[in-house]
Amino acid sequence: MELLSARPSGLAGSPGEIVVDSGLPALDCRILDISPAGATLALPDAAAVPETITLAVAGEFVMRRCRVVRRGRDRLVVAFEMPA
């Protein structure tokens, strides 16, 4: 399942970084699809990514807190956590 955007996003295809809270180095990824609710990410080893991450997208000044909702061998579908 990929999160489909209501309209095409200029961010699809952009590079991104997955930041984990454990202090490990950021993981490079590619944004396959993005919507206001979440994103589909491509990366070499999705199994190495924890359930909660922060996503930084190249060209944006916002970092999004995310939780993994679906995991494939080389893809993640994440939902953006909304601030309380």
N, CA, C and O atoms as a MOPAC input file, in Angstrom:
PM7 MOZYME 1SCF
protein

 N      0.84400 1    -1.17200 1     0.00000 1
 C      0.00000 1     0.00000 1     0.00000 1
 C      0.88900 1     1.23500 1     0.00000 1
 O      1.79600 1     1.35200 1     0.82400 1
 N      0.63300 1     2.13800 1    -0.90600 1
 C      1.33300 1     3.39700 1    -0.92100 1
 C      0.33200 1     4.48200 1    -0.61400 1
 O     -0.83600 1     4.38500 1    -0.99200 1
 N      0.78700 1     5.52400 1     0.07600 1
 C     -0.08300 1     6.64600 1     0.37600 1
 C     -0.16900 1     7.50900 1    -0.86900 1
 O      0.84200 1     8.03400 1    -1.33400 1
 N     -1.35800 1     7.65700 1    -1.40600 1
 C     -1.52100 1     8.39500 1    -2.64900 1
 C     -1.85800 1     9.83900 1    -2.36100 1
 O     -2.68600 1    10.13600 1    -1.49900 1
 N     -1.22000 1    10.72500 1    -3.07900 1
 C     -1.46900 1    12.14800 1    -2.93000 1
 C     -2.71100 1    12.53500 1    -3.70100 1
 O     -3.02300 1    11.94000 1    -4.73200 1
 N     -3.41700 1    13.52900 1    -3.20300 1
 C     -4.57000 1    14.05800 1    -3.91400 1
 C     -4.12400 1    14.75900 1    -5.18900 1
 O     -4.86300 1    14.79200 1    -6.17300 1
 N     -2.93800 1    15.31100 1    -5.17600 1
 C     -2.35700 1    15.93600 1    -6.35800 1
 C     -0.87300 1    15.58900 1    -6.37000 1
 O     -0.29800 1    15.31900 1    -5.31500 1
 N     -0.24600 1    15.59300 1    -7.53900 1
 C      1.17700 1    15.25700 1    -7.58400 1
 C      1.99800 1    16.22700 1    -6.74200 1
 O      1.73200 1    17.42900 1    -6.72500 1
 N      2.97300 1    15.70500 1    -6.06100 1
 C      3.83700 1    16.53300 1    -5.21600 1
 C      5.17200 1    16.71900 1    -5.89900 1
 O      5.72000 1    15.78300 1    -6.48100 1
 N      5.69200 1    17.92600 1    -5.82700 1
 C      7.00900 1    18.19000 1    -6.36000 1
 C      8.10200 1    17.51100 1    -5.56300 1
 O      9.25500 1    17.49000 1    -5.99300 1
 N      7.76400 1    16.95100 1    -4.40200 1
 C      8.75400 1    16.29600 1    -3.55900 1
 C      8.97900 1    14.83400 1    -3.92600 1
 O      9.98700 1    14.25300 1    -3.52500 1
 N      8.06300 1    14.22400 1    -4.68100 1
 C      8.23900 1    12.82800 1    -5.08700 1
 C      9.52400 1    12.72800 1    -5.90000 1
 O      9.75100 1    13.52600 1    -6.80900 1
 N     10.34600 1    11.76800 1    -5.57900 1
 C     11.63100 1    11.59700 1    -6.23300 1
 C     12.76600 1    12.31500 1    -5.52700 1
 O     13.93100 1    12.13200 1    -5.87800 1
 N     12.43700 1    13.13000 1    -4.53500 1
 C     13.46100 1    13.88300 1    -3.80300 1
 C     14.24700 1    12.97200 1    -2.87200 1
 O     13.71300 1    11.97900 1    -2.37700 1
 N     15.50900 1    13.30200 1    -2.63300 1
 C     16.25600 1    12.56800 1    -1.61400 1
 C     15.79700 1    12.98700 1    -0.22500 1
 O     15.30600 1    14.09700 1    -0.02500 1
 N     15.96300 1    12.09200 1     0.71400 1
 C     15.62000 1    12.37500 1     2.09500 1
 C     16.58400 1    11.67700 1     3.03300 1
 O     17.45000 1    10.91200 1     2.60900 1
 N     16.41700 1    11.95300 1     4.31000 1
 C     17.20400 1    11.28400 1     5.33700 1
 C     16.27900 1    10.82600 1     6.44500 1
 O     15.36700 1    11.54400 1     6.85600 1
 N     16.53000 1     9.62000 1     6.92000 1
 C     15.81100 1     9.07000 1     8.05200 1
 C     16.70900 1     9.22300 1     9.26700 1
 O     17.81100 1     8.67600 1     9.31600 1
 N     16.22200 1     9.97500 1    10.24600 1
 C     16.97400 1    10.22200 1    11.46700 1
 C     16.34100 1     9.38900 1    12.56900 1
 O     15.13000 1     9.43300 1    12.78100 1
 N     17.17900 1     8.62500 1    13.27100 1
 C     16.68000 1     7.79200 1    14.36900 1
 C     17.14500 1     8.39100 1    15.69300 1
 O     18.18000 1     9.05500 1    15.75000 1
 N     16.39100 1     8.15900 1    16.73800 1
 C     16.66900 1     8.76100 1    18.03300 1
 C     17.87900 1     8.16900 1    18.74500 1
 O     18.37100 1     8.75800 1    19.70700 1
 N     18.36000 1     7.04100 1    18.30100 1
 C     19.42800 1     6.35900 1    19.03400 1
 C     20.80600 1     6.96200 1    18.80600 1
 O     21.79200 1     6.45500 1    19.34200 1
 N     20.89600 1     8.02900 1    18.02500 1
 C     22.18100 1     8.64400 1    17.77900 1
 C     22.96500 1     8.00100 1    16.65400 1
 O     24.10500 1     8.38700 1    16.39900 1
 N     22.38200 1     7.03300 1    15.98000 1
 C     23.03900 1     6.41100 1    14.83300 1
 C     23.06500 1     7.39100 1    13.66800 1
 O     22.27900 1     8.33800 1    13.64200 1
 N     23.95300 1     7.17900 1    12.70800 1
 C     23.97700 1     8.06600 1    11.53500 1
 C     22.64800 1     8.01600 1    10.77400 1
 O     21.95900 1     6.99600 1    10.77600 1
 N     22.30400 1     9.11900 1    10.13100 1
 C     21.07600 1     9.17800 1     9.33300 1
 C     21.19200 1     8.20900 1     8.15400 1
 O     22.28400 1     7.94600 1     7.65100 1
 N     20.04300 1     7.68900 1     7.72800 1
 C     19.97500 1     6.77300 1     6.58800 1
 C     19.42600 1     7.52200 1     5.38300 1
 O     18.40800 1     8.20600 1     5.48800 1
 N     20.08700 1     7.39800 1     4.25000 1
 C     19.58900 1     8.02600 1     3.02800 1
 C     18.38400 1     7.26400 1     2.50200 1
 O     18.32200 1     6.03800 1     2.59900 1
 N     17.42500 1     8.00000 1     1.94400 1
 C     16.25100 1     7.38900 1     1.32900 1
 C     15.81100 1     8.25400 1     0.15400 1
 O     16.35800 1     9.33400 1    -0.07100 1
 N     14.82800 1     7.77600 1    -0.58800 1
 C     14.23100 1     8.53700 1    -1.68000 1
 C     12.73500 1     8.57800 1    -1.43000 1
 O     12.13500 1     7.56500 1    -1.07000 1
 N     12.12700 1     9.74500 1    -1.61900 1
 C     10.68800 1     9.92000 1    -1.44400 1
 C      9.99800 1     9.42100 1    -2.71300 1
 O     10.17500 1    10.00400 1    -3.78300 1
 N      9.21700 1     8.35300 1    -2.60500 1
 C      8.48300 1     7.83400 1    -3.76300 1
 C      7.13300 1     8.51900 1    -3.91200 1
 O      6.67600 1     8.78000 1    -5.02500 1
 N      6.50100 1     8.80700 1    -2.77700 1
 C      5.19000 1     9.45600 1    -2.77300 1
 C      5.05600 1    10.16200 1    -1.43200 1
 O      5.56300 1     9.68900 1    -0.41500 1
 N      4.36600 1    11.29900 1    -1.44300 1
 C      4.17800 1    12.03100 1    -0.19600 1
 C      2.82600 1    12.72200 1    -0.23600 1
 O      2.39600 1    13.21300 1    -1.28000 1
 N      2.16300 1    12.75600 1     0.90600 1
 C      0.86500 1    13.41600 1     1.04900 1
 C      0.87000 1    14.12300 1     2.40100 1
 O      1.82900 1    13.98000 1     3.15900 1
 N     -0.16300 1    14.87200 1     2.71800 1
 C     -0.21300 1    15.49700 1     4.04500 1
 C     -0.22100 1    14.47800 1     5.19200 1
 O      0.14700 1    14.81800 1     6.31700 1
 N     -0.63700 1    13.23400 1     4.92000 1
 C     -0.74400 1    12.22400 1     5.97200 1
 C      0.48400 1    11.35000 1     6.13500 1
 O      0.69800 1    10.79400 1     7.21200 1
 N      1.31100 1    11.21100 1     5.08000 1
 C      2.45200 1    10.31200 1     5.18200 1
 C      3.22500 1    10.22600 1     3.89100 1
 O      3.04100 1    11.03700 1     2.98300 1
 N      4.10300 1     9.22300 1     3.81400 1
 C      4.97000 1     9.09100 1     2.65000 1
 C      5.36000 1     7.64000 1     2.43800 1
 O      5.30600 1     6.82000 1     3.35400 1
 N      5.75700 1     7.34300 1     1.20000 1
 C      6.35400 1     6.06200 1     0.86000 1
 C      7.81700 1     6.33800 1     0.53800 1
 O      8.13000 1     7.20400 1    -0.27900 1
 N      8.70800 1     5.59800 1     1.18500 1
 C     10.14100 1     5.82300 1     1.07900 1
 C     10.83600 1     4.59700 1     0.52000 1
 O     10.46200 1     3.46900 1     0.84200 1
 N     11.84000 1     4.80500 1    -0.31000 1
 C     12.68000 1     3.71700 1    -0.81200 1
 C     14.04700 1     3.82700 1    -0.14300 1
 O     14.62100 1     4.91200 1    -0.05400 1
 N     14.55600 1     2.69900 1     0.32300 1
 C     15.87500 1     2.65100 1     0.93000 1
 C     16.39700 1     1.23200 1     0.84500 1
 O     15.60600 1     0.30000 1     0.69900 1
 N     17.71000 1     1.03800 1     0.93100 1
 C     18.26800 1    -0.30300 1     0.73000 1
 C     17.81800 1    -1.35300 1     1.73100 1
 O     17.60000 1    -2.50300 1     1.35000 1
 N     17.67000 1    -0.98800 1     3.01600 1
 C     17.35500 1    -1.98400 1     4.03800 1
 C     16.30200 1    -1.45100 1     4.99900 1
 O     16.63300 1    -0.87100 1     6.03300 1
 N     15.04000 1    -1.64600 1     4.65700 1
 C     13.94900 1    -1.13800 1     5.48400 1
 C     13.87900 1    -1.83900 1     6.83400 1
 O     13.34500 1    -1.27700 1     7.79000 1
 N     14.40600 1    -3.04600 1     6.93000 1
 C     14.35900 1    -3.78800 1     8.19200 1
 C     15.20200 1    -3.11800 1     9.27600 1
 O     14.96500 1    -3.34100 1    10.46300 1
 N     16.17400 1    -2.30700 1     8.88700 1
 C     17.06700 1    -1.66600 1     9.85100 1
 C     16.46600 1    -0.41400 1    10.47800 1
 O     17.08100 1     0.19500 1    11.35300 1
 N     15.27700 1    -0.02500 1    10.04300 1
 C     14.66800 1     1.22300 1    10.49700 1
 C     13.71300 1     0.94000 1    11.65800 1
 O     12.86700 1     0.05200 1    11.55000 1
 N     13.83300 1     1.68400 1    12.77800 1
 C     12.91400 1     1.46900 1    13.90000 1
 C     11.49900 1     1.95200 1    13.59000 1
 O     11.26400 1     2.56800 1    12.55100 1
 N     10.57400 1     1.67600 1    14.48000 1
 C      9.15700 1     2.00700 1    14.27200 1
 C      8.87100 1     3.50700 1    14.26700 1
 O      7.92700 1     3.94900 1    13.61200 1
 N      9.65900 1     4.28500 1    14.97600 1
 C      9.46500 1     5.73300 1    15.04000 1
 C     10.72000 1     6.41900 1    14.53000 1
 O     11.82500 1     6.12500 1    14.98600 1
 N     10.55000 1     7.33700 1    13.57900 1
 C     11.68200 1     8.02100 1    12.95700 1
 C     11.35600 1     9.50000 1    12.77800 1
 O     10.23500 1     9.94400 1    13.02400 1
 N     12.35800 1    10.24300 1    12.34800 1
 C     12.17400 1    11.60800 1    11.89000 1
 C     12.62800 1    11.64600 1    10.43800 1
 O     13.70800 1    11.15600 1    10.10500 1
 N     11.79900 1    12.22900 1     9.57200 1
 C     12.09200 1    12.29900 1     8.14300 1
 C     12.46700 1    13.72700 1     7.77500 1
 O     11.72600 1    14.66800 1     8.05800 1
 N     13.62100 1    13.87600 1     7.14400 1
 C     14.06800 1    15.16100 1     6.60500 1
 C     14.07300 1    15.02900 1     5.09000 1
 O     14.69200 1    14.11200 1     4.55000 1
 N     13.38800 1    15.93600 1     4.39900 1
 C     13.29300 1    15.91200 1     2.93800 1
 C     14.15800 1    17.03600 1     2.38600 1
 O     14.07200 1    18.17300 1     2.84900 1
 N     14.99200 1    16.72200 1     1.39700 1
 C     15.86000 1    17.72800 1     0.78600 1
 C     15.02200 1    18.88500 1     0.26200 1
 O     13.98600 1    18.67500 1    -0.36800 1
 N     15.47200 1    20.09800 1     0.52200 1
 C     14.77600 1    21.28400 1     0.04200 1
 C     13.70300 1    21.79900 1     0.97700 1
 O     13.09000 1    22.83000 1     0.69900 1
 N     13.46200 1    21.10900 1     2.07300 1
 C     12.47600 1    21.55600 1     3.06300 1
 C     13.19000 1    21.91500 1     4.35700 1
 O     14.27200 1    21.40400 1     4.64600 1
 N     12.58200 1    22.78500 1     5.11800 1
 C     13.15400 1    23.18200 1     6.39300 1
 C     12.39700 1    22.56500 1     7.56100 1
 O     12.55500 1    22.99200 1     8.70500 1
 N     11.57200 1    21.55700 1     7.26900 1
 C     10.74900 1    20.90700 1     8.28100 1
 C     11.19600 1    19.45800 1     8.42100 1
 O     11.44600 1    18.77700 1     7.42600 1
 N     11.29200 1    18.99400 1     9.66000 1
 C     11.53600 1    17.58100 1     9.91300 1
 C     10.24500 1    17.00000 1    10.46100 1
 O      9.64200 1    17.56600 1    11.37300 1
 N      9.82400 1    15.88100 1     9.91300 1
 C      8.53600 1    15.27400 1    10.27900 1
 C      8.74800 1    14.03500 1    11.13400 1
 O      9.51100 1    13.14200 1    10.76500 1
 N      8.07100 1    13.98200 1    12.27800 1
 C      8.04900 1    12.76900 1    13.09000 1
 C      7.11500 1    11.78600 1    12.41000 1
 O      6.02900 1    12.15600 1    11.96400 1
 N      7.53800 1    10.53300 1    12.33100 1
 C      6.78100 1     9.51000 1    11.60400 1
 C      6.75200 1     8.21400 1    12.38800 1
 O      7.59500 1     7.95500 1    13.24700 1
 N      5.75200 1     7.40800 1    12.06100 1
 C      5.74300 1     6.02500 1    12.53500 1
 C      5.55000 1     5.12300 1    11.32100 1
 O      4.80500 1     5.44800 1    10.39700 1
 N      6.22700 1     4.00400 1    11.34300 1
 C      6.15900 1     3.05500 1    10.22900 1
 C      4.82200 1     2.32700 1    10.28500 1
 O      4.45900 1     1.77900 1    11.32600 1
 N      4.08100 1     2.31700 1     9.16600 1
 C      2.81000 1     1.60400 1     9.11500 1
 C      2.88100 1     0.38500 1     8.19400 1
 O      2.04300 1    -0.51200 1     8.29200 1
 N      3.86100 1     0.34700 1     7.31200 1
 C      4.07100 1    -0.82800 1     6.45400 1
 C      5.54000 1    -0.88500 1     6.08300 1
 O      6.18400 1     0.13700 1     5.84300 1
 N      6.04900 1    -2.09400 1     6.04200 1
 C      7.47300 1    -2.29700 1     5.78600 1
 C      7.65200 1    -3.37600 1     4.73000 1
 O      7.09200 1    -4.46600 1     4.84400 1
 N      8.42600 1    -3.07200 1     3.71500 1
 C      8.82000 1    -4.04900 1     2.70600 1
 C     10.32600 1    -4.22200 1     2.77100 1
 O     10.98100 1    -3.63300 1     3.63100 1
 N     10.87400 1    -5.01100 1     1.88500 1
 C     12.32300 1    -5.24600 1     1.89400 1
 C     13.09700 1    -3.95500 1     1.67800 1
 O     14.09000 1    -3.69700 1     2.35700 1
 N     12.63600 1    -3.14100 1     0.72400 1
 C     13.35400 1    -1.90500 1     0.39800 1
 C     12.44300 1    -0.67500 1     0.38700 1
 O     12.77500 1     0.34500 1    -0.21700 1
 N     11.28600 1    -0.78100 1     1.06200 1
 C     10.34200 1     0.34400 1     1.12500 1
 C      9.71100 1     0.44300 1     2.50300 1
 O      9.52000 1    -0.54800 1     3.20800 1
 N      9.39500 1     1.68100 1     2.85500 1
 C      8.64000 1     1.95000 1     4.07800 1
 C      7.46400 1     2.84500 1     3.72200 1
 O      7.58600 1     3.74400 1     2.88900 1
 N      6.34000 1     2.59800 1     4.34900 1
 C      5.22200 1     3.53800 1     4.31300 1
 C      5.13800 1     4.09600 1     5.73500 1
 O      5.02600 1     3.34800 1     6.70500 1
 N      5.19400 1     5.42200 1     5.83600 1
 C      5.15900 1     6.06400 1     7.14200 1
 C      3.96500 1     7.01000 1     7.22300 1
 O      3.54100 1     7.59100 1     6.22300 1
 N      3.43900 1     7.15000 1     8.42900 1
 C      2.39000 1     8.12400 1     8.71500 1
 C      3.03100 1     9.24500 1     9.52200 1
 O      3.80600 1     8.99800 1    10.44600 1
 N      2.69600 1    10.47400 1     9.16200 1
 C      3.21000 1    11.61500 1     9.91200 1
 C      2.44300 1    11.74600 1    11.21100 1
 O      1.21600 1    11.64700 1    11.22400 1
 N      3.15400 1    11.96700 1    12.29600 1
 C      2.52100 1    12.19400 1    13.59100 1
 C      2.14300 1    13.66200 1    13.68600 1
 O      2.96400 1    14.54200 1    13.42700 1
 N      0.92300 1    13.91700 1    14.04900 1
 C      0.44800 1    15.28800 1    14.16800 1
 C      0.78300 1    15.82700 1    15.55000 1
 O      0.61900 1    15.12400 1    16.54700 1
 N      1.25500 1    17.08600 1    15.62000 1
 C      1.55300 1    17.66500 1    16.93600 1
 C      0.30500 1    17.76500 1    17.79600 1
 O     -0.79000 1    18.01800 1    17.29300 1
 N      0.47800 1    17.56600 1    19.08700 1
 C     -0.65900 1    17.61600 1    20.01700 1
 C     -1.07500 1    19.04500 1    20.29500 1
 O     -2.01400 1    19.27900 1    21.05500 1

